[in-house]
Amino acid sequence: MPKKPDEVQKFMDKVKKMEKGHKLDLSSGEDLSIGIMNLISLEEHLFFTAKKTNNAKFWDLLNEIRIMRVSLMKRIIKDYNGETWCMSKHLLAASMRLMEVGTKALKNGDKAQAEEMFDKAYDLYNLFWGLGLDLVGTKDAAQMVTSAKTTNWLSETNPPQVQAKVSVFAKLGEMVKHAVDCCRE
């Protein structure tokens, strides 16, 4: 998370630029990211299926799915240095898994747990886009995940009494929502 005032200002300038008419059409990117989530999930299922059945044909299929997933990730992850690439993949995978846990909780009537899982999945998904839109760097993202639960360094729109209670994830979600217009065709 940016700590120096000039770093915070640079971050805020990026956000303001995106909010002032520089909306991005990421609807295809969002669809693609969900597809990639499912491919990651499929890779996991193929791994477990191969081990459970001791059938080597699943390794070949897993490899084909992985090749497809990598080629598709290159379309939306422009900076594929090791850290950004790896974090992006794991953010999508974790988001997908938490969505599935939330969906199962919802099916079982546990709306509170479902909402908690959905919130966490959405936070991770927004962090994925924060990395992809270069709103946060990999060091920023790691610090956001581990230490920043509440802050006011992002907010100019919330009143001061609310700022301290707004999580970094919530503010990142606001920024991504403003930057991404998923309804453009």
CYANA upper distance limits for C-alpha pairs under 8 A (distance plus 0.5 A):
  1 MET  CA    136 VAL  CA      8.29
  1 MET  CA    139 LYS  CA      7.74
  1 MET  CA    140 ASP  CA      4.64
  1 MET  CA    141 ALA  CA      7.44
  1 MET  CA    143 GLN  CA      6.16
  1 MET  CA    144 MET  CA      6.48
  1 MET  CA    148 ALA  CA      8.27
  2 PRO  CA      7 GLU  CA      6.05
  2 PRO  CA      8 VAL  CA      6.17
  2 PRO  CA    140 ASP  CA      7.16
  3 LYS  CA      7 GLU  CA      7.28
  3 LYS  CA      8 VAL  CA      7.34
  4 LYS  CA      8 VAL  CA      6.84
  5 PRO  CA      9 GLN  CA      6.65
  6 ASP  CA     10 LYS  CA      6.71
  7 GLU  CA     11 PHE  CA      6.72
  8 VAL  CA     12 MET  CA      6.65
  8 VAL  CA    153 TRP  CA      7.68
  8 VAL  CA    154 LEU  CA      8.38
  9 GLN  CA     13 ASP  CA      6.54
 10 LYS  CA     14 LYS  CA      6.86
 11 PHE  CA     15 VAL  CA      6.96
 11 PHE  CA    135 LEU  CA      7.25
 11 PHE  CA    136 VAL  CA      8.48
 12 MET  CA     16 LYS  CA      6.61
 12 MET  CA    154 LEU  CA      7.48
 13 ASP  CA     17 LYS  CA      6.56
 14 LYS  CA     18 MET  CA      6.84
 14 LYS  CA    135 LEU  CA      7.51
 15 VAL  CA     19 GLU  CA      6.69
 15 VAL  CA    135 LEU  CA      7.93
 15 VAL  CA    175 MET  CA      7.15
 16 LYS  CA     20 LYS  CA      6.57
 17 LYS  CA     21 GLY  CA      8.02
 17 LYS  CA     22 HIS  CA      6.87
 18 MET  CA     22 HIS  CA      5.17
 18 MET  CA     23 LYS  CA      6.28
 18 MET  CA     24 LEU  CA      8.39
 18 MET  CA    178 HIS  CA      7.99
 18 MET  CA    179 ALA  CA      6.10
 19 GLU  CA     23 LYS  CA      7.16
 19 GLU  CA    175 MET  CA      8.40
 19 GLU  CA    178 HIS  CA      6.48
 19 GLU  CA    179 ALA  CA      6.72
 22 HIS  CA    179 ALA  CA      7.90
 23 LYS  CA    178 HIS  CA      7.70
 23 LYS  CA    179 ALA  CA      5.41
 23 LYS  CA    180 VAL  CA      6.57
 23 LYS  CA    181 ASP  CA      7.24
 24 LEU  CA    179 ALA  CA      6.26
 24 LEU  CA    180 VAL  CA      5.75
 24 LEU  CA    181 ASP  CA      6.94
 25 ASP  CA    180 VAL  CA      6.61
 25 ASP  CA    181 ASP  CA      6.17
 25 ASP  CA    182 CYS  CA      7.29
 25 ASP  CA    184 ARG  CA      6.93
 26 LEU  CA     30 GLU  CA      6.39
 26 LEU  CA    180 VAL  CA      6.32
 26 LEU  CA    181 ASP  CA      7.11
 26 LEU  CA    182 CYS  CA      6.70
 27 SER  CA     31 ASP  CA      6.73
 27 SER  CA    180 VAL  CA      8.02
 27 SER  CA    181 ASP  CA      7.20
 27 SER  CA    182 CYS  CA      4.80
 27 SER  CA    183 CYS  CA      7.14
 27 SER  CA    184 ARG  CA      7.12
 27 SER  CA    185 GLU  CA      8.07
 28 SER  CA     32 LEU  CA      6.48
 29 GLY  CA     33 SER  CA      6.46
 29 GLY  CA     76 ILE  CA      6.80
 30 GLU  CA     34 ILE  CA      6.88
 30 GLU  CA    182 CYS  CA      7.93
 31 ASP  CA     35 GLY  CA      6.83
 32 LEU  CA     36 ILE  CA      6.61
 32 LEU  CA     72 LEU  CA      8.06
 32 LEU  CA     76 ILE  CA      8.48
 33 SER  CA     37 MET  CA      6.66
 33 SER  CA     73 MET  CA      8.33
 33 SER  CA     76 ILE  CA      8.29
 33 SER  CA     92 LEU  CA      8.04
 34 ILE  CA     38 ASN  CA      6.89
 35 GLY  CA     39 LEU  CA      6.81
 36 ILE  CA     40 ILE  CA      6.67
 36 ILE  CA     69 ARG  CA      6.51
 36 ILE  CA     72 LEU  CA      7.62
 36 ILE  CA     73 MET  CA      7.51
 36 ILE  CA     92 LEU  CA      8.29
 37 MET  CA     41 SER  CA      6.75
 37 MET  CA     92 LEU  CA      6.10
 37 MET  CA     93 ALA  CA      6.28
 37 MET  CA     96 MET  CA      6.54
 38 ASN  CA     42 LEU  CA      6.53
 38 ASN  CA     96 MET  CA      8.12
 39 LEU  CA     43 GLU  CA      6.65
 39 LEU  CA     65 ILE  CA      7.18
 39 LEU  CA     66 ARG  CA      8.08
 39 LEU  CA     69 ARG  CA      6.62
 40 ILE  CA     44 GLU  CA      6.92
 40 ILE  CA     66 ARG  CA      8.21
 40 ILE  CA     69 ARG  CA      7.76
 40 ILE  CA     93 ALA  CA      6.81
 41 SER  CA     45 HIS  CA      6.77
 41 SER  CA     93 ALA  CA      7.53
 41 SER  CA     96 MET  CA      8.26
 42 LEU  CA     46 LEU  CA      6.55
 42 LEU  CA     62 LEU  CA      8.36
 42 LEU  CA     65 ILE  CA      8.16
 43 GLU  CA     47 PHE  CA      6.72
 43 GLU  CA     62 LEU  CA      5.96
 43 GLU  CA     65 ILE  CA      7.09
 43 GLU  CA     66 ARG  CA      7.23
 44 GLU  CA     48 PHE  CA      6.93
 45 HIS  CA     49 THR  CA      6.46
 46 LEU  CA     50 ALA  CA      6.42
 46 LEU  CA     58 PHE  CA      6.38
 46 LEU  CA     59 TRP  CA      7.71
 46 LEU  CA     61 LEU  CA      7.97
 46 LEU  CA     62 LEU  CA      6.21
 47 PHE  CA     51 LYS  CA      6.84
 47 PHE  CA     58 PHE  CA      7.80
 47 PHE  CA     59 TRP  CA      7.58
 47 PHE  CA     62 LEU  CA      7.47
 48 PHE  CA     52 LYS  CA      6.44
 49 THR  CA     53 THR  CA      6.38
 49 THR  CA     54 ASN  CA      8.37
 49 THR  CA     55 ASN  CA      8.50
 49 THR  CA     58 PHE  CA      7.57
 50 ALA  CA     54 ASN  CA      5.85
 50 ALA  CA     55 ASN  CA      5.78
 50 ALA  CA     56 ALA  CA      6.81
 50 ALA  CA     57 LYS  CA      8.12
 50 ALA  CA     58 PHE  CA      5.67
 50 ALA  CA     59 TRP  CA      6.98
 51 LYS  CA     55 ASN  CA      7.81
 55 ASN  CA     59 TRP  CA      8.48
 56 ALA  CA     60 ASP  CA      7.60
 57 LYS  CA     61 LEU  CA      7.04
 58 PHE  CA     62 LEU  CA      6.46
 59 TRP  CA     63 ASN  CA      6.69
 60 ASP  CA     64 GLU  CA      6.87
 61 LEU  CA     65 ILE  CA      6.71
 62 LEU  CA     66 ARG  CA      6.59
 63 ASN  CA     67 ILE  CA      6.70
 64 GLU  CA     68 MET  CA      6.83
 65 ILE  CA     69 ARG  CA      6.59
 66 ARG  CA     70 VAL  CA      6.59
 67 ILE  CA     71 SER  CA      6.79
 68 MET  CA     72 LEU  CA      6.75
 69 ARG  CA     73 MET  CA      6.53
 70 VAL  CA     74 LYS  CA      6.86
 71 SER  CA     75 ARG  CA      7.61
 72 LEU  CA     76 ILE  CA      7.86
 73 MET  CA     77 ILE  CA      6.33
 74 LYS  CA     78 LYS  CA      6.92
 74 LYS  CA     80 TYR  CA      8.02
 76 ILE  CA    132 GLY  CA      7.85
 77 ILE  CA     85 TRP  CA      7.47
 77 ILE  CA     88 SER  CA      8.32
 77 ILE  CA    132 GLY  CA      6.50
 78 LYS  CA    132 GLY  CA      7.87
 79 ASP  CA     84 THR  CA      7.12
 79 ASP  CA     85 TRP  CA      7.69
 79 ASP  CA    132 GLY  CA      8.40
 80 TYR  CA     84 THR  CA      6.36
 80 TYR  CA     85 TRP  CA      5.23
 81 ASN  CA     85 TRP  CA      6.43
 82 GLY  CA     86 CYS  CA      6.39
 83 GLU  CA     87 MET  CA      6.40
 83 GLU  CA    138 THR  CA      7.07
 84 THR  CA     88 SER  CA      6.39
 84 THR  CA    131 LEU  CA      7.75
 84 THR  CA    137 GLY  CA      8.44
 84 THR  CA    138 THR  CA      6.50
 85 TRP  CA     89 LYS  CA      6.76
 86 CYS  CA     90 HIS  CA      6.72
 87 MET  CA     91 LEU  CA      6.42
 87 MET  CA    128 PHE  CA      8.41
 87 MET  CA    138 THR  CA      8.09
 88 SER  CA     92 LEU  CA      6.76
 88 SER  CA    128 PHE  CA      6.06
 88 SER  CA    131 LEU  CA      7.93
 88 SER  CA    132 GLY  CA      8.47
 89 LYS  CA     93 ALA  CA      6.69
 90 HIS  CA     94 ALA  CA      6.41
 91 LEU  CA     95 SER  CA      6.47
 91 LEU  CA    124 LEU  CA      6.18
 91 LEU  CA    125 TYR  CA      7.04
 91 LEU  CA    127 LEU  CA      7.96
 91 LEU  CA    128 PHE  CA      6.38
 92 LEU  CA     96 MET  CA      6.64
 92 LEU  CA    124 LEU  CA      7.83
 92 LEU  CA    125 TYR  CA      6.82
 92 LEU  CA    128 PHE  CA      7.36
 93 ALA  CA     97 ARG  CA      6.76
 94 ALA  CA     98 LEU  CA      6.63
 94 ALA  CA    121 ALA  CA      7.64
 94 ALA  CA    124 LEU  CA      7.85
 95 SER  CA     99 MET  CA      6.69
 95 SER  CA    120 LYS  CA      7.92
 95 SER  CA    121 ALA  CA      4.69
 95 SER  CA    122 TYR  CA      7.32
 95 SER  CA    124 LEU  CA      6.15
 95 SER  CA    125 TYR  CA      6.40
 96 MET  CA    100 GLU  CA      6.85
 96 MET  CA    121 ALA  CA      7.39
 97 ARG  CA    101 VAL  CA      6.77
 97 ARG  CA    121 ALA  CA      8.40
 98 LEU  CA    102 GLY  CA      6.53
 98 LEU  CA    117 MET  CA      5.93
 98 LEU  CA    118 PHE  CA      7.15
 98 LEU  CA    120 LYS  CA      7.58
 98 LEU  CA    121 ALA  CA      5.81
 99 MET  CA    103 THR  CA      6.56
 99 MET  CA    117 MET  CA      6.91
 99 MET  CA    118 PHE  CA      6.12
 99 MET  CA    121 ALA  CA      6.33
100 GLU  CA    104 LYS  CA      6.71
101 VAL  CA    105 ALA  CA      6.68
101 VAL  CA    114 ALA  CA      7.80
101 VAL  CA    117 MET  CA      7.20
102 GLY  CA    106 LEU  CA      6.57
102 GLY  CA    113 GLN  CA      7.21
102 GLY  CA    114 ALA  CA      4.47
102 GLY  CA    115 GLU  CA      7.29
102 GLY  CA    116 GLU  CA      8.03
102 GLY  CA    117 MET  CA      5.42
102 GLY  CA    118 PHE  CA      6.25
103 THR  CA    107 LYS  CA      6.68
103 THR  CA    114 ALA  CA      6.89
104 LYS  CA    108 ASN  CA      6.73
104 LYS  CA    114 ALA  CA      8.16
105 ALA  CA    109 GLY  CA      6.78
105 ALA  CA    110 ASP  CA      5.58
105 ALA  CA    111 LYS  CA      7.23
105 ALA  CA    113 GLN  CA      6.73
105 ALA  CA    114 ALA  CA      5.60
106 LEU  CA    110 ASP  CA      5.88
106 LEU  CA    111 LYS  CA      5.84
106 LEU  CA    113 GLN  CA      8.26
106 LEU  CA    114 ALA  CA      5.80
110 ASP  CA    114 ALA  CA      6.71
111 LYS  CA    115 GLU  CA      6.50
112 ALA  CA    116 GLU  CA      6.75
113 GLN  CA    117 MET  CA      6.67
114 ALA  CA    118 PHE  CA      6.54
115 GLU  CA    119 ASP  CA      6.49
116 GLU  CA    120 LYS  CA      6.80
117 MET  CA    121 ALA  CA      6.55
118 PHE  CA    122 TYR  CA      6.56
119 ASP  CA    123 ASP  CA      6.63
120 LYS  CA    124 LEU  CA      6.76
121 ALA  CA    125 TYR  CA      6.64
122 TYR  CA    126 ASN  CA      6.56
123 ASP  CA    127 LEU  CA      6.70
123 ASP  CA    169 PHE  CA      5.96
123 ASP  CA    170 ALA  CA      7.72
123 ASP  CA    173 GLY  CA      7.40
124 LEU  CA    128 PHE  CA      6.72
125 TYR  CA    129 TRP  CA      7.03
126 ASN  CA    130 GLY  CA      6.48
126 ASN  CA    169 PHE  CA      7.90
126 ASN  CA    172 LEU  CA      6.93
126 ASN  CA    173 GLY  CA      5.95
126 ASN  CA    176 VAL  CA      7.06
127 LEU  CA    131 LEU  CA      6.73
127 LEU  CA    141 ALA  CA      7.55
127 LEU  CA    169 PHE  CA      7.76
127 LEU  CA    172 LEU  CA      7.49
127 LEU  CA    173 GLY  CA      8.40
128 PHE  CA    132 GLY  CA      6.74
129 TRP  CA    133 LEU  CA      6.26
129 TRP  CA    176 VAL  CA      7.42
130 GLY  CA    134 ASP  CA      6.50
130 GLY  CA    135 LEU  CA      5.42
130 GLY  CA    136 VAL  CA      6.07
130 GLY  CA    172 LEU  CA      7.35
130 GLY  CA    176 VAL  CA      7.46
131 LEU  CA    135 LEU  CA      6.57
131 LEU  CA    136 VAL  CA      5.79
131 LEU  CA    137 GLY  CA      6.49
131 LEU  CA    138 THR  CA      7.53
131 LEU  CA    141 ALA  CA      7.94
136 VAL  CA    140 ASP  CA      6.07
136 VAL  CA    141 ALA  CA      6.63
137 GLY  CA    141 ALA  CA      6.55
138 THR  CA    142 ALA  CA      6.66
139 LYS  CA    143 GLN  CA      6.74
140 ASP  CA    144 MET  CA      6.55
141 ALA  CA    145 VAL  CA      6.71
142 ALA  CA    146 THR  CA      6.76
143 GLN  CA    147 SER  CA      6.11
143 GLN  CA    148 ALA  CA      7.24
144 MET  CA    148 ALA  CA      5.37
144 MET  CA    149 LYS  CA      8.04
144 MET  CA    168 VAL  CA      7.41
144 MET  CA    169 PHE  CA      8.32
148 ALA  CA    167 SER  CA      7.83
148 ALA  CA    168 VAL  CA      6.91
149 LYS  CA    167 SER  CA      5.62
149 LYS  CA    168 VAL  CA      6.77
149 LYS  CA    169 PHE  CA      8.38
150 THR  CA    164 ALA  CA      6.39
150 THR  CA    165 LYS  CA      6.16
150 THR  CA    166 VAL  CA      6.15
150 THR  CA    167 SER  CA      4.91
150 THR  CA    168 VAL  CA      6.76
151 THR  CA    163 GLN  CA      7.29
151 THR  CA    164 ALA  CA      5.70
151 THR  CA    165 LYS  CA      7.51
151 THR  CA    166 VAL  CA      6.94
151 THR  CA    167 SER  CA      6.74
151 THR  CA    168 VAL  CA      7.03
152 ASN  CA    163 GLN  CA      5.31
152 ASN  CA    164 ALA  CA      5.72
152 ASN  CA    165 LYS  CA      8.42
152 ASN  CA    166 VAL  CA      7.56
154 LEU  CA    168 VAL  CA      8.19
154 LEU  CA    171 LYS  CA      7.21
155 SER  CA    163 GLN  CA      6.87
155 SER  CA    171 LYS  CA      7.89
158 ASN  CA    162 VAL  CA      6.53
158 ASN  CA    163 GLN  CA      6.20
159 PRO  CA    163 GLN  CA      6.71
160 PRO  CA    164 ALA  CA      7.66
161 GLN  CA    165 LYS  CA      8.29
162 VAL  CA    166 VAL  CA      7.06
166 VAL  CA    170 ALA  CA      6.84
166 VAL  CA    171 LYS  CA      7.44
167 SER  CA    171 LYS  CA      6.94
168 VAL  CA    172 LEU  CA      6.55
169 PHE  CA    173 GLY  CA      6.51
170 ALA  CA    174 GLU  CA      6.75
171 LYS  CA    175 MET  CA      6.76
172 LEU  CA    176 VAL  CA      6.61
173 GLY  CA    177 LYS  CA      6.51
174 GLU  CA    178 HIS  CA      6.73
175 MET  CA    179 ALA  CA      6.54
176 VAL  CA    180 VAL  CA      6.28
177 LYS  CA    181 ASP  CA      7.71
